[in-house]
Amino acid sequence: MDEIYPHLTRASLDQNYLHANSTTHEFLFGALAELVDNARDAGATKINVFTNENNDVRGGFTLNFLDDGEGMDPQEVANIVQFGRSSKRLSSENMIGQYGNGLKSGSMRIGNDFMLFSKRGRTCTCMMLSRTFLDRERISNIIVPMPVWDADSRKPILDGSGRTKYETEMALILKYSPFKSEREVIRQFDNIKDRTGTLIVLYNVKLLDSGNPELDVISDPADIRMAEVDEEDKSNWPERVSFKSYVAILYLDPRMKVYIQGKKVRTKRLANSLYKPKMYKYSSTRFKKRSEEEVRKAEHEYKLAEERWRDAESDSKDLEMKLTNKANPKKAELAELRKRQEKSRLLKNEASQTRENWTKKKSSLKEPKTLDFIFGFNITNRQYYGMFIYNCNRLIRMYERVGPQIDGGVNCSGVIGVVNVPYLVLEPTHNKQNFADNKEYMHMMKAMGDHLQCYWRESKITEGKGVHSFWESFGYLSQSWSDEPSNESRYLRSRAMHIPKVIQCDGCRKWRVLPFQSSTIGREPPDNWICSMNPDHKHNKCQCAEEKPSVPLGEFKKETKSVEQKRAEKAEKLQKMQRDLDKLSNIQTVSSSRDAQKKLSNVSFSPPRRVSGRSGRKSTYSSDSDSEEEEQRPARRSSSQRRQPSDDEDEEMEETQLSDHSTRRDSTSLKRKASNAKPPTPRKLAAVLASSNHVSSSRQVRDHSPKRKKKHLEEDSDAEEDESIKTDIGQIVEVELNGKWRRGSIVSTKVVKNQPARWRVKFEAHPQDRFDKWLDEGSPGLRFVKDDGLSNGNVKAKITAKPNPAKTVTKNTVEESETNLEKEQHENALGKLRTCLRYFLPPQWKMPKEEINNLTLQELVDFPMDDFFDHYEKGLRKLVSNFRTQADQQRTIASNCKKELEATRQLLLSTLRKVEPDTPDLEGEALMEHARNFVEEDT
């Protein structure tokens, strides 16, 4: 194949890709596990991970992986360098490796170089993949020396290049490897005791910033640990610190024996190490991505197989027609015809099988995928809990918190969940530390959270003495959740009694359940434990069937809430909404530093107490300086010599004069603060507060305007009346319009001497100015509404939170407009919600569309959204199912018509051959064209 298109450019792989490819492993033990996975996929019964001290390499040691698997021949070793090539995809679905990338990415993450020694059959193959060699020689492409020896004589097996190639390869290996002689290299095959096996030697390991290796192989002689990790930090799980702890749970059903530094690792079945385990069956049709990819792949394979068969069939028929026309065909030609016919038959069978496989996978798309969720309490160490996600029995994610575990607290804490996800449901990423489809993964985690809550309710540990008492019975006496359990004999016994002792035989590698014995509490069985040591006489021989602890099956039930609980939740939601609204109403907008100074000046003084009463039409201030102000008032008013404006001009002057006065008051206030003057007198402070509240009254404007000519006594009486009018601003009223009472508030007044006062009312439902209405005092279509929350004293407190007192409109008007704007936006949002509900209304819903338009706020809060969307989803699925059924029916009809057409054509061909024996073997449109020509010629 390499000789095809020899002159065209071929893609090459730069050696820098080795480093880039290794960075996918953020978790260092995940990189080590890649090499353990390869041994498991090779059928190894045991693997030993050990180190050898070597001061000539970086880090001071080499890391070795020795297994007794099936090994590799020279061709398979050469395929290792081809990234992405893997024979495991087609061999078995139980294989962990699928991408042909684990050995390169894992080994290059641990160190810069590795050597591989593999025995299989009569060959011993060695390969060196060294970034150090490529960097120092400044080679951009990836070059790997790969000498081969005879397994018995240990002599080199030379290919067409002769001994020169072998000597060059050995020279590079001796220069850039830990081995300094050819004999030492060949001696590495002696470590592989069986006829087959593989040894991988990693060297020049990666270092930390401190200069120490990332892996600590010194502190624990029977383990490989992460270096420079704070072991006192409880957030570091044991599996993230100790490779021995990680390997112990790496596989859901471990069979291969694992040794670290020559010491056997006590692997365990995680699901059998829990207290009160329970299994739940979960089925879902949401896991479709992997199935759809498999269907597309099967369809592509079928089309290729069908194309190969049709080509072979055409070649066979073409040769058959040629030989039919010959009088005496040769034997070689007849043999070639039989060969082509046999090839066509085999390809036809292959196409038929691929079609059946495609049809089977396509039909399985509609079938739900079932997963087994297993939950149980980790009474050995309760601080470590969460979900363990396996893929094809290989650990992908660990300690994933779901449901109530995310929020903390004791609810569902201490519970471990286990699930094994097949490739057909979820596909792992290349580094085997996550899943490719995050959306479907999160859907599964949500389902595990729901089942976890069901398991927690069924465990009933919250009943009786409670959760704390439950954990105390197993030795957790401290209030701190992260503290270790007590090692008193009674607590050790309690924990040992409730967790079965499951151990693997060192000979047959079957799992056995040991009966409880008091003498074995706190003691570990020997590493070479075999079935004959089992006290259980029914299972003390390797010939006995394997025994697995049974896990009871639970039934998932959704939590049902009582009416009181639902009401309490709704009340809590309403209270939360009200608190949010209160926070929004208290927000003050600051547009500038001057605005901030005015707000601070407004709250720096305590306003004088005012007693207002609607019946007496009076407003008095509790101040001692009222007489002083009454003496100063005539002098101020007598300075005004202008005419009194008419009633029509009053309304125009109100807002302008009030704006001018507010501006003067603002500048005066700033000057007073700058000069550290004394606070204003209560009378002046009342005027400031009145203007800051934007209370627009024509009599109030006349009091501050120099255009009025009034006598002293008239001014005093007008002032008292003016104060009584002020109390009406902001009052809530109802106005009768077209037989209905409309709610609103008084925003301004107009007073003409010897005539009733006039009030301007702004309506809540229509806050626009064009809908405002002027009404006379005492009008029969006007009535006051008692609302203590909006009394004049409270209005003042609300208005203080509003900015910009210099606007030309009254401050009460601004506040009412903003409030009404919020209400309008609120109503607009509710209207959109009603529109959405009407648009998505499921068929046969218990409420018609017309009633949805009239739903109130409380009815919308109580609306059963979950039930609503369940009905909508069921209706949508039913509709899609109907469409699919119709499409399937149409496809069936089309297929039957196609078969009938083909049968008709065959019948036509037979008829033509009876009339005209020399009719050629035609198909499809060629046959129809021939029939038409025959009919035309005959007629």
ZILIN-V644914 format. One record per helix or strand of 2 or more residues. SS is the DSSP state (@ for helix, = for strand). FROM is the first residue (numbers start at 1). LEN is the number of residues. If there is no record, write none. Layout:
BEGIN
{{SS/FROM/LEN} {SS/FROM/LEN}}
END
This chain:
BEGIN
{{@/16/7} {@/28/14} {=/46/8} {=/61/7} {@/74/6} {@/88/4} {@/102/9} {=/111/10} {=/123/8} {@/131/6} {=/148/3} {@/163/14} {@/182/10} {=/197/9} {=/215/2} {=/225/2} {@/238/4} {@/243/6} {=/257/4} {=/263/2} {@/270/4} {=/275/10} {@/289/37} {@/331/36} {=/369/9} {=/386/6} {=/394/7} {@/404/4} {=/415/7} {@/438/22} {@/467/6} {@/489/10} {=/501/4} {=/511/4} {@/518/3} {@/531/3} {@/537/3} {=/552/3} {@/563/23} {@/593/12} {=/610/4} {=/618/4} {@/626/13} {@/647/28} {@/682/11} {=/696/2} {@/698/7} {@/712/15} {=/732/6} {=/740/11} {=/758/6} {@/769/3} {=/773/4} {=/782/3} {@/788/3} {@/792/8} {@/811/29} {@/849/4} {@/857/5} {@/865/51} {@/924/15}}
END
